[in-house]
Amino acid sequence: MNEDLVTIVTPATEFEANILAIVLKDNGIEAFVFATPTIGIGVPLSGGTSGVPLQVARHDVKRAKQVLLENKRHSIDIDWDELGPEGTDRPYRPSTRNKFFKVLAVLVLIWLLGSVLLSIVNFVFAL
């Protein structure tokens, strides 16, 4: 697909984004969910992104929003108070606001490796 993709909504979870993508696909609109990898406890490894972007082709934006609004009127399965169909024409870029945690993780890793290395050196020279 050579068309620009536009984020029409950013649900909190991949599950919610996929439900909305299914609604769009059932109405003939190709939708894309760009989930982020997580570690075992559900912490995103995406550099601090918040939510999972649901995107459609630029020419489908108006129709997709219309389909989601229509589905909202007839749906009891989705908490629409949390999933208003708003989005942006800007390309999706992960947030960089959690760089602190990346730096902290690297420092903890260095500390752990240093501790292991120091224990090995102490063991070797204690013989």
WOVEN-V480432 format. One record per pair of residues at least 24 apart in sequence whose ideal C-beta (glycine too) atoms are under 8 Angstrom apart, sorted by the first residue. I is the first residue (numbers start at 1). GAP is how many residues later the second one is. Records with the same first field share a line. If there is no record, write none. Layout:
BEGIN
I: GAP  GAP
END
This chain:
BEGIN
1: 29  56
3: 54  55  56
4: 53  54  87
5: 27  50  51  52  53  87
6: 49  50  51  52  55  81  82  83
7: 46  47  48  80  81  83  85
8: 46  47  48  53  56  57  60  77  78  79
9: 45  59  74  75  76  77  78
10: 40  41  42  43  44  77
11: 40  41  43  71  72
12: 38  39  40  70
13: 39
14: 38
16: 36  62  66  67
17: 35  36  37
19: 58  59
20: 34  48  58  63
21: 33
23: 44  45  48
24: 30  32  40  43  44
27: 40
29: 27  31  34  35  38
30: 26  27  30
31: 24  25  33
32: 24
34: 58
36: 58
46: 48
47: 47  48  49  51  52  55
48: 46  47  48  49  50  51  53
49: 45  46
50: 45
53: 34  39
54: 33
55: 37
58: 31
61: 26
END
